[in-house]
Amino acid sequence: MEVQHQKGDLLLIPSAVQLGAGLAVGLIGGVLSGLFGVGGGIVLIPLLHLGLGLNQHQAQGVTLAALLLPNGLPAMIQYRRSGVPFRVDLVWALILAFLPGIWIGAHTANRIPEVPLRWAFVGLLILLAIRTFLQKPDEPFARPADLNTPIWVPGLVIGLAGGFFAGLFGLGGGVVMIPLLGLWLRLPQHQAQMTSLAVLLLPIGLPGLWVYAHQQPYFPWFVLGGLALGFLLGTYFGARLAIRVSGPHLRKLFAGLMVLLAGMMLW
């Protein structure tokens, strides 16, 4: 009943208004994505839910659709210009496991009622805030030991976890992969964020989007169009800001954002 009610409300909004609202939400989410190296879903889902009345499943499907565009490319260029190191083999390991993970996660999400799914999303935000806040200070990046460490096994495990939670909660996967890259492979914050953005360059959200679009009675395509454009612009400016902030301060800001968004979703 809730899905049908929200479907009707959204259909009453003119397409141009939906497009503009999606653009505004995309800009905000893009700036925060470039700043923290995440896919933007942790910001977009609360804004789409509270601002446009999309239910949890619809909001998650829209944010996964945003992953079909190379939104992280402007941010990656900024990181590379700043000398942050990069491992292509780690990115491919993450991608290979991310694809089946996101398909499994999306199927799981569509079998969970909206309210329990929203509570689980809030719980994830709180756990990420605690974990990020307690993380140890960054070590200097580009250490030879980090660049020569075998990464296929941890890369596949982290990619599978990131993909599953991306499909389950409609996230880009960065909110899960970034803390795990720091914990398991000891990647500093900036390096972990750039690695996460590199994974999102390919249309890895397609399996999850297909599941959400086929299992929901209405999908807000006009909102998606504006959101994709705003997100692409926002990530560029967010990344320019990120390289001017130290790793420890960036982590504290990220943890504070998680707590704020959890409070929004609870409210």
Number of C-alpha atoms within 10 A of each C-alpha: 6 9 17 11 12 16 19 11 12 17 12 8 11 10 15 12 13 21 20 17 20 28 25 18 24 33 24 21 29 35 26 27 34 35 27 29 32 29 32 30 29 29 23 29 30 24 23 25 17 14 12 19 18 25 22 22 27 26 26 29 28 28 30 32 27 28 27 17 18 17 29 30 19 20 31 24 14 21 22 13 9 12 11 19 17 17 15 10 13 20 22 17 21 28 25 17 20 28 22 18 24 34 24 20 24 28 18 15 23 17 10 13 11 16 11 10 18 21 14 14 21 21 13 18 23 21 14 19 23 14 15 23 18 12 14 13 13 16 12 8 17 15 11 8 7 15 15 9 9 12 19 15 12 17 26 20 19 25 32 26 21 30 35 29 27 30 33 26 30 36 31 32 32 31 28 22 26 27 23 22 23 20 14 12 17 17 25 24 24 26 25 25 30 31 26 29 29 25 26 26 16 16 16 24 28 18 21 30 25 15 20 28 18 10 15 13 11 17 19 20 16 18 24 24 19 22 30 27 20 24 31 26 21 28 32 23 20 24 27 19 17 23 19 11 14 12 18 17 12 19 25 16 17 22 21 17 19 24 17 16 19 22 14 13 17 11 7
